[in-house]
Amino acid sequence: MAITIDTEGFPPHVLLIRGSATLELVDGVPDGYVEASRKLVPAEQFAAREAGLRALYQRMVCITIEPDWAKLLDFETTIPKAVEDLMVAHQQS
């Protein structure tokens, strides 16, 4: 299994993860899911958002990742090898 997590801004910050995943069907909405939405919802709207989520979903699936390998590409100190090679080739031409 592989996951890529990245940012919307520039320069991109990308986290690459490879490993094993397990799926667990749970009743209701996991607290972690609710908390993760906190950063996207203004504080004054959060209680309504949480109530809406908990009312909407009777069950959800929790995905747990056990990483075997991970790499950060921040495009400031680390970049993909193919991009680095292209930059070197461009500088030499």
N, C-alpha and C positions, 0 to 999 in steps of 0.2 A: 504494500500500500504506500502511496506517496501523497504528500500534501504540500501545497505551496501557499504561503500566507504572505501578502504583500500590502504595501501602503498605496494610497492614491497620490501622494505628493511626490515632488522631485527633490533630490534624487530618490529613486525607489529604494526601499529597504525590503528585502525578500528573505523569508525563512523557508528553507527547503527541509522537509522531514521525510524519512523513509522508515518504515517499521511495521509492526503488527497492530491491527485494529480489532477491537471487540465491540459488539453491539449489545445493548441492554435495553429492553422495553421496560419503561417505568410508568407508574400511574402518576397522572398530573404533570405539572411543569417543574423540571428540576430547578432548584434555587440558582444554580450556576448559570442557567440560560437567562433567567430573569436578571441577575446581576450583570451579565454581559450586555444587556440592552441598556443598562443605566448610563453608559457613556454616550449613547445616541439620543437619549430622550431628556429634554429639559427637566430639572428637578421638580418643578411645579406640576409637571404632567406625568411623573413617574408612577404615582399611586394608581392613576387611572389605567396606565399602560399595563402595570402588573395585574390589576384586576381583570382587564380584558384578556390578557394572555391566559391566566388561570381559568377563566370562564370558557375560553375557546377550545383548549386542548384537554382531552380526557387522558391521553397517553402520549408519550414522546419516546424517542429512542436516544439514549446517551451513547455517544461514540467515545471510546477511550483509546488513545494511541500510546503504544509502547515503542518509543523510537529506537532504531538500531543505528541511525546515521542522521546527522543534521548539519546544515551549513547556512551561514548568514552571508548574504550578498548585500552590502550597503551602498555599493557603487561609489563609495568614497575611499574606503580602504581595501575592499574586496569586490571584484567583479568576476563575471563568468570568464573562464579561460578562452572561449571562442571570441569574446569581445576584446579581451586583452590582446590576443593574437592579431585581430583585425586592426587595433590601434597601433601596434608595433609595425605591422606591414604598411599602414598608411603613412607613418612617420618616416619610413625608409624609402618611400617612393617619391 
